[in-house]
Amino acid sequence: MSNSSNFLFVYGTLRPTFDNAFSQYLRQRAFYTGEGSFPGTLLDLGSYPGAVYQKNSPTVVWGTVYDIRKNSETVLTYLDYYEGVGSEFESPTEYVRIIVPVRCRGTIIDCWVYIYNYPSDDKAIIQSGDYNHHLNQL
């Protein structure tokens, strides 16, 4: 796996079904690639989710893949602020941005993903792995 990517995978409030300013910003500066998934667990953190990447997990986290190559540095800097990632935030941060292999359209794409970085043992698991589906069930 490389240490840079032209793709971003989002699984929560940055998905296209959300209409917040950060989701709109992303949609205006990135190209929709498709829906995808990676092995792991999706957690219910209250008003937003957190994902944990687990290479050999039998469950997956569902989300949306965007091509950000035209604006990658600007987009990632803006979204790092939204997710509280970076040296200006107190460590450890709630999320870290790492590259994760994501299955999308029958292939594997290395994508930037904001991964939950706090202990998760006491967090509720979203069984479907899909935050949109989870919200529709409430």
C-alpha positions as CSV (number, residue, x, y, z in Angstrom):
1,M,0.0,0.0,0.0
2,S,1.3,3.5,-0.9
3,N,1.5,6.5,1.4
4,S,-0.5,8.8,-0.8
5,S,-3.8,8.4,-2.7
6,N,-6.0,10.3,-5.1
7,F,-9.1,8.8,-3.6
8,L,-11.1,9.4,-0.4
9,F,-13.6,7.0,1.2
10,V,-16.3,8.6,3.4
11,Y,-18.8,6.6,5.5
12,G,-20.7,9.1,7.6
13,T,-21.8,12.7,7.5
14,L,-19.6,13.4,4.4
15,R,-21.6,11.0,2.2
16,P,-23.7,12.5,-0.6
17,T,-27.0,11.9,1.3
18,F,-25.9,14.6,3.9
19,D,-26.3,18.3,3.2
20,N,-23.9,19.9,5.6
21,A,-21.4,22.4,4.5
22,F,-18.5,19.9,4.5
23,S,-20.3,17.3,2.5
24,Q,-21.3,20.0,0.0
25,Y,-17.7,21.2,-0.1
26,L,-16.5,17.7,-0.9
27,R,-19.1,17.1,-3.7
28,Q,-18.1,20.4,-5.3
29,R,-14.4,19.6,-5.4
30,A,-14.3,15.8,-6.0
31,F,-15.7,13.3,-8.5
32,Y,-18.0,10.5,-7.4
33,T,-16.3,7.2,-8.1
34,G,-18.8,4.7,-6.6
35,E,-20.0,3.0,-3.5
36,G,-17.5,0.8,-1.7
37,S,-16.5,-1.1,1.4
38,F,-13.6,-2.1,3.5
39,P,-13.3,-4.8,6.2
40,G,-14.0,-3.4,9.7
41,T,-16.5,-2.2,12.1
42,L,-18.8,0.8,12.1
43,L,-19.5,2.4,15.5
44,D,-22.4,4.6,16.6
45,L,-20.9,7.6,18.3
46,G,-24.1,9.4,18.8
47,S,-24.7,12.1,16.1
48,Y,-22.0,10.6,13.8
49,P,-20.2,7.3,13.2
50,G,-16.7,6.1,13.6
51,A,-15.0,3.3,11.6
52,V,-12.4,0.8,12.7
53,Y,-10.3,-0.9,9.9
54,Q,-9.7,-4.6,10.6
55,K,-7.9,-6.3,7.7
56,N,-9.4,-9.7,8.4
57,S,-12.8,-8.7,9.7
58,P,-15.9,-10.7,8.5
59,T,-17.9,-7.5,8.6
60,V,-17.5,-4.4,6.3
61,V,-18.0,-0.6,6.5
62,W,-20.0,0.8,3.6
63,G,-19.4,4.2,2.1
64,T,-18.7,6.4,-0.9
65,V,-15.4,6.7,-2.9
66,Y,-14.5,10.1,-4.4
67,D,-11.6,10.9,-6.8
68,I,-10.0,14.0,-5.2
69,R,-6.9,14.2,-7.5
70,K,-7.6,17.7,-8.8
71,N,-7.9,19.3,-5.3
72,S,-6.5,16.6,-3.0
73,E,-4.3,18.9,-0.8
74,T,-7.1,21.5,-0.4
75,V,-9.8,19.0,0.2
76,L,-7.8,16.9,2.7
77,T,-6.7,20.1,4.6
78,Y,-10.4,21.2,4.9
79,L,-11.7,17.8,5.9
80,D,-8.8,17.3,8.4
81,Y,-10.2,20.4,10.1
82,Y,-13.7,19.0,10.1
83,E,-12.5,15.6,11.5
84,G,-10.2,17.2,14.0
85,V,-7.1,15.6,12.5
86,G,-3.7,17.3,12.6
87,S,-1.0,18.7,14.8
88,E,-3.1,21.7,15.8
89,F,-5.5,19.4,17.7
90,E,-4.8,17.8,21.0
91,S,-3.4,14.3,20.8
92,P,-4.7,11.7,20.6
93,T,-7.2,12.9,18.1
94,E,-10.6,11.2,17.7
95,Y,-9.8,10.3,14.1
96,V,-6.7,9.6,12.1
97,R,-6.5,9.7,8.4
98,I,-4.8,6.6,6.9
99,I,-4.9,4.8,3.6
100,V,-7.1,1.7,3.5
101,P,-7.8,-0.7,0.6
102,V,-11.4,-0.2,-0.4
103,R,-13.4,-2.5,-2.7
104,C,-15.2,-0.4,-5.3
105,R,-16.7,-1.4,-8.7
106,G,-15.0,-4.8,-8.5
107,T,-11.5,-3.6,-7.8
108,I,-9.4,-2.5,-4.9
109,I,-8.6,1.2,-4.6
110,D,-6.3,2.6,-1.9
111,C,-8.3,5.4,-0.3
112,W,-7.7,8.0,2.4
113,V,-10.1,7.2,5.3
114,Y,-10.8,8.9,8.6
115,I,-10.5,6.0,11.1
116,Y,-11.8,6.2,14.7
117,N,-8.8,6.5,17.0
118,Y,-10.2,6.2,20.5
119,P,-10.9,3.0,22.5
120,S,-14.0,1.4,21.0
121,D,-14.9,-1.5,23.4
122,D,-17.8,0.4,24.9
123,K,-19.2,1.8,21.7
124,A,-22.4,0.4,20.0
125,I,-21.7,-1.4,16.7
126,I,-23.8,-0.5,13.6
127,Q,-24.5,-4.1,12.5
128,S,-25.2,-3.2,8.8
129,G,-21.9,-1.4,8.5
130,D,-23.9,1.4,6.6
131,Y,-24.6,4.7,8.4
132,N,-27.3,5.7,6.0
133,H,-29.1,2.4,6.5
134,H,-28.7,2.8,10.2
135,L,-30.3,6.2,10.3
136,N,-33.2,5.0,8.2
137,Q,-33.9,2.3,10.7
138,L,-34.2,4.7,13.7
